[in-house]
Amino acid sequence: MAIRAKITNASIKKLTPADQRLNDSEISGFHARITNTGSVSYYLYYRKDGKQVNYRLGTHGKITPAEARELARIKAGEVTKGTDIQEEKKKQKVEAERERANQLEKYLNEHYEPWLNAKNAKTAKRIIKTIKSGFPEFLKLPLSEIKAHKVEQWRNKKIKSNVTKATVNHYVNSLKGAMSRAVEWNLISSHDLNKVKTLKTDNTRLRYLTKDEEAALLQKLRERDEQIKAARDSANEHRRIRGYEETESLRGQMFADHLEPIVLLAMNTGMRRGEIFQLKWSDIDFQSKTLAVKANNAKSGKSRILPLNKTAMTVLQEWQKVSQSQFVFHGKEKEPLTDIKKGYLKVLDEADIEDFRFHDLRHHFASKLVMAGVDLNTVRELLGHADIKMTLRYAHLAPEHKARAVNLI
């Protein structure tokens, strides 16, 4: 059964399942249908090449009768001009599906990551993590909508939030690589991210600890260790009084947790953070007092053997007593650690040390060697640099050492 009236809020409210359909009295073909459950949808009926077509305008509740009426007028006008609006709608739907299929996150998961994995699984994981963590607001965007101006806006926000230029460049270059591969695979016709120029950075940055800063850092690490052990003692005393089972005391081990041994190892070997996190006990030869940095863990892609001084040997020997994994420093489920930033920054703050990244421990190691008279080529080998030019960044001496040198004349 169908009734005829102007489609308004009032007439829609009166519409019942028994009516089935309400034909608008003003716009030809405009009508509303109601289901047995009371759901109402708006349609525009028209003919195309002698065929009957019923174009769905929307659902009541998502659009109002007035909005449906205006849309019906617009679409009726398009039909008059010869447009098959139903066919156009189908094309738009197909295009939308194609766009959704090419969303950045879907592309990364289904295309880019598998391709990277086939080359190097470890590198693949790092690159995908970089893109996803760096551009979370881009993940649901179709690849075709990731434009240079959006990346420029993103970059400006990062710089204002004090993210280093080098880090920003790393994020952008990772995204550029993914987008360029999508073009090669014909998932998108092109991208314009090459318009986003690399930010100029100061590659000569050299920050190492003064004697006072080094002493302060080591002291705060020891104090932190004692605080952790004291907190465990206090917790066990609490449990003992209440008759609960006590947790294992930390007094029998040199280090309460991994932070201090990691920092000491970095200071005394010049190893990168990633190299330390991936270090396994099988890489260490206590007999010859050396450790091996495997090629797949080294930035240069080349393995190297590092001699262990007395401090590094003590750290590893003591930590081995409490380690429970093949990895020297492990996190949950005995997997390698991925971050120590929170604890490290807190210790720096307590030691009043500013502008000192974890990577600067590597600068510190190299600078101490140079200031002790070690030749640059030996420093290069210890750091794992393929080119001596890289080592020259670590060859600068502190002002007081320069002054001492000229005073020898």
C-alpha positions as a printed Julia matrix, in Angstrom:
409×3 Matrix{Float64}:
   0.0     0.0     0.0
   1.29    3.45   -0.83
   0.14    6.87    0.3
   0.86   10.26   -1.2
   1.84   13.39    0.73
   4.66   15.84    1.07
   7.53   14.1     2.83
   8.17   15.99    6.06
   8.98   15.13    9.66
   5.24   15.08   10.4
   4.34   12.72    7.54
   7.26   10.4     8.3
   6.16   10.15   11.95
   2.69    9.07   10.78
   4.12    6.45    8.4
   3.48    2.85    9.53
   4.63   -0.53    8.21
   1.13   -1.04    6.89
   1.61    1.96    4.6
   4.87    0.52    3.19
   5.58    3.57    1.06
   5.09    7.35    1.05
   5.28    9.1    -2.33
   6.19   12.77   -2.23
   3.5    15.02   -3.64
   5.94   17.58   -5.05
   9.05   15.85   -6.43
   8.38   13.13   -8.96
   9.98    9.84   -8.02
  10.94   10.96   -4.5
   9.56    8.52   -1.91
  10.11    6.91    1.47
   9.86    3.24    2.33
   9.27    1.71    5.75
  10.16   -1.85    6.78
   8.25   -4.1     9.17
  10.68   -3.05   11.9
   9.9     0.65   11.33
  13.15    1.59    9.57
  12.62    4.34    6.97
  14.78    4.97    3.9
  14.53    7.61    1.18
  14.71    6.87   -2.56
  14.48    8.55   -5.94
  12.78    6.54   -8.65
  13.71    7.24  -12.29
  13.98    5.53  -15.67
  17.14    5.01  -17.67
  16.98    3.53  -21.18
  13.53    2.2   -20.41
  14.69    0.48  -17.21
  13.32    1.31  -13.77
  15.97    2.44  -11.3
  15.47    3.1    -7.59
  18.3     5.25   -6.22
  18.78    5.14   -2.43
  19.24    8.59   -0.94
  19.78    7.64    2.69
  18.26    6.41    5.93
  15.97    8.4     8.18
  17.9     9.32   11.3
  21.12    9.74    9.36
  19.51   12.37    7.11
  16.39   14.44    7.74
  13.36   14.59    5.4
  14.48   18.1     4.38
  17.99   16.85    3.54
  16.55   13.91    1.62
  14.29   16.29   -0.32
  17.21   18.56   -1.28
  19.3    15.57   -2.33
  16.38   14.24   -4.38
  16.15   17.59   -6.2
  19.89   17.54   -6.99
  19.88   13.96   -8.22
  16.7    14.48  -10.26
  18.49   17.37  -11.97
  21.47   15.12  -12.79
  19.1    12.51  -14.25
  17.5    15.21  -16.43
  20.95   16.03  -17.8
  21.41   12.37  -18.77
  23.51   11.12  -15.85
  22.85    7.59  -14.62
  23.21    8.4   -10.94
  22.96    4.76   -9.87
  25.85    3.81  -12.13
  27.88    6.76  -10.86
  27.2     5.62   -7.32
  28.5     2.16   -8.15
  31.66    3.65   -9.66
  32.2     5.8    -6.58
  31.75    2.75   -4.35
  34.31    0.79   -6.36
  36.71    3.73   -6.18
  36.14    4.04   -2.43
  36.88    0.33   -2.01
  40.05    0.74   -4.03
  41.05    3.69   -1.88
  40.41    1.72    1.31
  42.45   -1.17   -0.06
  45.31    1.28   -0.54
  45.2     2.77    2.95
  48.7     3.23    4.32
  48.31    0.74    7.18
  46.81   -1.95    4.93
  49.52   -1.35    2.34
  52.26   -1.64    4.98
  50.85   -4.87    6.41
  49.93   -6.63    3.19
  52.5    -5.4     0.69
  55.47   -3.47    2.03
  56.32   -5.46    5.17
  56.25   -8.88    3.44
  58.54   -7.5     0.74
  60.95   -6.05    3.32
  60.85   -9.3     5.32
  62.05  -11.24    2.31
  65.14   -9.02    2.25
  65.88   -8.63    5.97
  63.35   -9.43    8.71
  65.11   -7.36   11.36
  65.33   -4.29    9.13
  61.71   -4.79    8.04
  60.45   -4.7    11.61
  62.38   -1.51   12.33
  61.21    0.31    9.19
  57.53   -0.61    9.65
  57.68    0.42   13.31
  59.26    3.75   12.33
  56.49    4.58    9.84
  53.63    3.47   12.08
  54.91    5.22   15.2
  55.93    8.32   13.28
  52.74    8.79   11.26
  49.81    7.34   13.26
  47.46    9.98   11.81
  48.31    8.83    8.28
  47.61    5.11    8.76
  43.94    5.25    7.71
  44.59    7.57    4.78
  44.59    6.25    1.21
  48.09    6.42   -0.27
  46.84    8.95   -2.83
  45.97   11.39   -0.02
  49.44   11.37    1.55
  50.71   14.6     0.05
  53.82   16.72    0.54
  51.89   19.54    2.25
  50.54   17.12    4.88
  54.01   15.77    5.56
  55.33   19.36    5.79
  52.64   20.18    8.38
  53.53   17.01   10.31
  57.23   17.94   10.17
  56.64   21.46   11.47
  54.76   20.07   14.49
  57.57   17.62   15.23
  60.23   20.31   15.09
  58.18   22.56   17.39
  57.93   19.67   19.86
  61.76   19.49   19.93
  62.15   16.3    17.91
  65.64   16.41   16.37
  66.01   17.15   12.68
  67.87   13.88   12.19
  64.96   11.94   13.68
  62.44   13.83   11.55
  64.5    13.08    8.43
  64.57    9.41    9.39
  60.78    9.27    9.67
  60.21   11.11    6.39
  62.76    9.07    4.45
  61.19    5.84    5.67
  57.77    7.01    4.47
  59.21    8.16    1.14
  60.7     4.71    0.58
  57.35    3.03    1.2
  55.51    5.43   -1.11
  58.05    5.02   -3.92
  57.66    1.25   -3.75
  53.87    1.65   -4.03
  54.39    3.59   -7.25
  56.64    0.84   -8.63
  53.92   -1.7    -7.87
  51.28    0.48   -9.62
  49.24    0.84   -6.44
  49.34    4.6    -6.97
  50.32    6.5   -10.08
  52.75    8.84   -8.29
  53.55   10.69   -5.09
  55.01   14.14   -4.46
  56.96   13.53   -1.25
  60.2    14.35   -3.04
  59.09   17.96   -2.58
  59.75   17.48    1.15
  63.43   18.33    1.25
  65.75   16.77    3.81
  66.43   19.06    6.76
  70.04   20.12    7.18
  71.56   18.67   10.33
  74.81   19.2    12.18
  76.7    15.91   11.78
  79.65   17.24   13.74
  77.79   17.17   17.07
  80.14   15.86   19.73
  78.97   15.59   23.31
  80.88   13.7    25.93
  80.94   13.8    29.7
  83.28   15.98   31.69
  85.06   14.29   34.59
  82.56   15.77   37.01
  79.6    14.68   34.89
  80.96   11.16   34.57
  81.47   10.94   38.32
  77.95   12.27   38.94
  76.42    9.78   36.5
  78.2     6.82   38.05
  77.24    7.98   41.54
  73.55    8.36   40.64
  73.54    4.92   39.02
  74.92    3.45   42.26
  72.39    5.38   44.34
  69.57    4.19   42.1
  70.77    0.63   42.51
  70.75    0.97   46.29
  67.25    2.48   46.23
  65.93   -0.51   44.27
  67.56   -2.96   46.68
  66.29   -1.04   49.7
  62.78   -1.01   48.25
  62.96   -4.81   47.84
  64.17   -5.14   51.45
  61.28   -2.99   52.67
  58.75   -5.0    50.67
  60.11   -8.25   52.08
  59.95   -6.86   55.62
  56.3    -5.97   54.97
  55.65   -9.52   53.74
  57.55  -11.09   56.63
  55.49   -9.25   59.24
  52.26  -10.4    57.6
  53.4   -13.95   57.05
  53.54  -13.67   53.26
  56.12  -15.39   51.1
  59.12  -13.15   50.51
  60.54  -12.32   47.09
  64.21  -12.96   46.4
  66.57  -10.41   47.96
  68.69   -8.32   45.61
  71.53   -7.98   48.09
  73.4   -10.96   46.71
  73.94   -9.4    43.3
  76.02   -6.45   42.17
  73.33   -4.85   40.0
  69.66   -4.55   40.92
  68.55   -4.29   37.29
  69.89   -3.84   33.76
  70.27   -0.03   33.55
  73.63    0.42   35.27
  75.39   -2.5    33.52
  74.09   -1.3    30.12
  75.39    2.23   30.66
  78.74    0.96   31.94
  79.1    -1.38   28.97
  78.32    1.44   26.53
  80.85    3.72   28.23
  83.57    1.1    28.09
  83.04   -0.48   24.66
  81.48    2.26   22.51
  78.75   -0.15   21.41
  75.53    1.24   19.97
  72.31    0.77   21.89
  70.95   -1.74   19.37
  74.18   -3.74   19.46
  73.95   -3.97   23.24
  70.28   -4.96   23.19
  70.97   -7.76   20.67
  74.09   -9.02   22.45
  73.98  -12.71   23.39
  76.05  -14.59   25.96
  77.38  -16.73   23.1
  78.95  -13.56   21.66
  81.18  -13.15   24.72
  84.48  -14.97   25.24
  85.44  -14.53   28.87
  88.64  -16.53   28.29
  90.04  -14.08   25.74
  88.24  -11.1    27.32
  86.5   -10.14   24.06
  83.0    -9.88   22.67
  81.8   -10.14   19.1
  79.41   -7.67   17.51
  77.71   -9.79   14.84
  77.31   -8.4    11.33
  73.5    -8.59   11.41
  73.47   -6.46   14.58
  76.01   -3.86   13.41
  74.96   -0.7    11.62
  77.81   -1.13    9.15
  76.75   -4.69    8.38
  80.23   -5.89    9.35
  81.2    -7.89   12.42
  83.92   -6.73   14.8
  85.7    -8.04   17.88
  85.93   -5.75   20.91
  88.42   -6.22   23.76
  86.9    -5.95   27.22
  88.59   -3.79   29.84
  88.4    -4.55   33.54
  85.14   -2.62   34.07
  83.4    -4.27   31.11
  84.55   -7.72   32.22
  83.29   -7.17   35.76
  79.94   -5.91   34.5
  79.37   -8.94   32.28
  80.62  -11.49   34.81
  78.4   -10.1    37.56
  75.36   -9.7    35.32
  75.71  -13.24   33.99
  75.01  -14.49   37.52
  71.43  -13.19   37.35
  70.66  -13.27   33.61
  68.05  -15.85   32.56
  68.11  -15.59   28.79
  70.36  -16.16   25.79
  70.35  -12.38   25.47
  72.61  -10.53   27.87
  69.94   -7.9    28.58
  66.42   -9.19   28.18
  62.94   -7.88   28.83
  59.65   -9.71   29.13
  59.51  -13.32   27.95
  63.32  -13.29   27.77
  63.29  -11.29   24.54
  65.83   -8.48   23.91
  65.21   -5.13   25.52
  63.82   -2.42   23.25
  64.03    0.7    25.42
  65.6     2.06   28.6
  64.85    5.73   27.91
  62.69    6.42   30.98
  65.2     5.14   33.53
  68.18    6.62   31.69
  66.68   10.11   31.45
  65.73   10.06   35.12
  69.3     9.29   36.15
  70.63   12.08   33.91
  68.18   14.5    35.47
  69.23   13.55   38.99
  72.88   13.93   37.99
  72.14   17.41   36.51
  73.45   16.31   33.1
  71.79   18.06   30.16
  71.74   17.41   26.41
  73.24   13.95   26.65
  71.68   11.14   24.6
  72.4     7.47   25.11
  74.3     7.5    21.82
  76.58   10.15   23.32
  78.05    7.42   25.54
  79.65    6.23   22.29
  81.08    9.72   21.72
  82.31    9.65   25.31
  84.11    6.34   24.79
  85.81    7.55   21.59
  86.76   10.94   23.01
  88.41    9.37   26.08
  90.45    7.1    23.81
  91.62   10.03   21.67
  92.43   12.15   24.71
  94.44    9.21   26.06
  96.54    9.24   22.89
  94.97    6.29   21.02
  95.42    6.64   17.25
  92.35    7.36   15.1
  92.56    4.15   13.09
  92.34    2.05   16.25
  89.37    4.13   17.38
  87.79    3.56   13.96
  88.17   -0.21   14.3
  86.69   -0.23   17.8
  83.71    1.84   16.72
  83.16   -0.19   13.58
  83.41    2.7    11.13
  84.04    1.76    7.49
  85.54    5.18    6.75
  88.05    7.17    8.82
  86.06   10.33    7.98
  83.36    9.21   10.38
  85.92    8.73   13.12
  87.18   12.29   12.75
  83.96   13.48   14.45
  85.18   11.78   17.62
  88.7    13.12   17.36
  88.05   16.58   18.8
  89.6    17.28   22.15
  88.03   19.23   24.96
  89.2    22.9    25.27
  91.29   22.13   28.34
  93.24   19.47   26.44
  93.87   21.88   23.58
  95.11   24.49   26.01
  97.41   21.95   27.65
  98.8    21.05   24.22
  99.68   24.6    23.15
 101.24   25.29   26.55
 103.79   22.6    25.78
 105.37   24.89   23.19
